[in-house]
Amino acid sequence: MDYPKANLDEAVTNTLHEELLGVTKEDNKTIVAYKGAVSTLKAKFAKGFKNKKTFFKEGAELLEFAISSEPKNIEIRCLRLGVQENSPRIVGYKNNIEADKQFLLDHYKSDANKEIRNFVKGYVLLSNVFTEAEKQLF
């Protein structure tokens, strides 16, 4: 999945959105979280306030559903942190930044999946939420 590139590229966002259209809440919760994150990115590129609001609200709801289903999933928590860190203040979706940041700090080394650790590390190193000292822990 090309999710890290989607933030900067509308075409990648649109492709991912199309690929994830059929995903429902019954599917793998990590995939549901990606659908939510991609929907929030669709809001970034959408035309008109109503479309932006619809995409963002749908995306945030899917992310919250995925986290409520799997609260200890580090990949999902990282996705939400990225969305909250980069969402405009006006949408008011910034409530879990500190909790998700702490979760990543506390659980990064215990995740056995190297691909997920690399994804989390890649995000953390580019994030403005983490201090330089904290980034060294990844």
C-alpha positions as CSV (number, residue, x, y, z in Angstrom):
1,M,0.0,0.0,0.0
2,D,1.3,3.4,-1.0
3,Y,-0.2,5.2,2.0
4,P,2.8,7.3,2.9
5,K,2.9,8.9,-0.5
6,A,-0.8,9.7,-0.5
7,N,-0.4,12.8,1.7
8,L,1.4,14.6,-1.0
9,D,-0.2,13.2,-4.1
10,E,-3.9,13.5,-5.0
11,A,-3.6,10.7,-7.6
12,V,-2.2,8.2,-5.1
13,T,-5.0,9.2,-2.7
14,N,-7.6,8.7,-5.3
15,T,-6.2,5.3,-6.3
16,L,-6.1,4.1,-2.7
17,H,-9.6,5.4,-2.1
18,E,-10.9,3.4,-5.1
19,E,-9.0,0.3,-3.9
20,L,-10.6,0.6,-0.4
21,L,-14.2,1.4,-1.4
22,G,-15.4,-2.1,-0.8
23,V,-13.9,-2.3,2.7
24,T,-16.5,-2.5,5.5
25,K,-16.4,-2.4,9.3
26,E,-16.5,-6.2,9.1
27,D,-13.1,-6.4,7.5
28,N,-9.6,-6.5,9.0
29,K,-9.5,-3.5,11.4
30,T,-6.1,-2.3,10.1
31,I,-7.6,-2.1,6.6
32,V,-10.6,-0.3,8.0
33,A,-8.2,2.2,9.6
34,Y,-6.4,2.7,6.3
35,K,-9.7,3.4,4.6
36,G,-10.4,6.0,7.3
37,A,-7.0,7.6,7.0
38,V,-7.3,7.7,3.2
39,S,-10.8,9.3,3.5
40,T,-9.4,12.1,5.6
41,L,-6.8,12.6,2.8
42,K,-9.6,12.7,0.3
43,A,-11.0,15.6,2.3
44,K,-7.7,17.5,1.8
45,F,-8.0,17.3,-1.9
46,A,-11.8,17.6,-2.2
47,K,-13.5,20.6,-3.7
48,G,-16.1,22.4,-1.6
49,F,-16.7,22.5,2.1
50,K,-19.4,19.9,2.1
51,N,-17.3,17.3,0.3
52,K,-14.3,18.0,2.6
53,K,-16.5,17.7,5.7
54,T,-18.1,14.4,4.4
55,F,-14.8,12.7,3.6
56,F,-13.1,13.8,6.8
57,K,-16.0,12.9,9.1
58,E,-16.3,9.4,7.4
59,G,-12.6,8.9,7.8
60,A,-12.4,9.9,11.4
61,E,-15.3,7.7,12.3
62,L,-13.7,4.7,10.6
63,L,-10.4,5.4,12.4
64,E,-12.2,5.6,15.8
65,F,-14.1,2.4,15.1
66,A,-10.9,0.6,14.2
67,I,-9.2,1.8,17.4
68,S,-12.2,0.9,19.6
69,S,-12.0,-2.6,18.0
70,E,-8.3,-3.0,18.4
71,P,-7.0,-0.4,20.9
72,K,-3.6,-2.1,21.2
73,N,-2.9,-2.1,17.4
74,I,0.2,0.1,17.0
75,E,-0.3,0.5,13.2
76,I,-3.8,1.8,13.7
77,R,-2.7,4.2,16.5
78,C,0.1,5.5,14.3
79,L,-2.4,6.2,11.5
80,R,-4.7,8.1,13.8
81,L,-1.7,10.1,15.2
82,G,-0.7,11.0,11.7
83,V,-4.3,12.1,10.8
84,Q,-4.6,14.1,14.0
85,E,-1.2,15.8,13.7
86,N,-1.9,16.9,10.2
87,S,-5.6,17.8,10.4
88,P,-6.6,21.4,10.4
89,R,-7.4,22.8,13.9
90,I,-10.8,23.8,12.7
91,V,-12.0,20.2,12.4
92,G,-11.3,19.6,16.1
93,Y,-9.8,16.2,15.6
94,K,-6.7,16.4,17.8
95,N,-7.8,14.9,21.1
96,N,-5.6,11.8,21.1
97,I,-2.2,13.1,19.9
98,E,-0.5,12.7,23.3
99,A,-2.0,9.4,24.1
100,D,-1.1,7.9,20.7
101,K,2.4,9.3,20.9
102,Q,2.9,7.7,24.3
103,F,1.4,4.4,23.0
104,L,4.0,4.4,20.1
105,L,6.8,5.2,22.5
106,D,5.7,2.4,24.9
107,H,5.0,-0.3,22.4
108,Y,7.2,0.2,19.4
109,K,10.0,-2.1,20.4
110,S,7.6,-4.9,21.4
111,D,5.9,-5.2,18.0
112,A,7.4,-8.2,16.3
113,N,6.5,-7.2,12.8
114,K,9.4,-5.5,11.2
115,E,7.3,-4.0,8.4
116,I,5.0,-2.3,10.9
117,R,8.0,-1.1,12.9
118,N,9.5,0.4,9.8
119,F,6.1,2.1,9.0
120,V,5.9,3.6,12.5
121,K,9.6,4.7,12.5
122,G,9.2,6.3,9.1
123,Y,6.2,8.3,10.4
124,V,7.9,9.2,13.7
125,L,11.1,10.5,12.1
126,L,9.0,13.0,10.0
127,S,6.6,13.9,12.7
128,N,6.7,17.3,14.6
129,V,5.0,15.7,17.6
130,F,8.2,13.8,18.7
131,T,11.3,15.5,20.1
132,E,14.7,14.7,18.6
133,A,15.5,12.7,21.8
134,E,12.3,10.6,21.4
135,K,13.0,10.0,17.7
136,Q,16.3,8.4,18.7
137,L,14.3,5.7,20.5
138,F,13.0,4.4,17.1
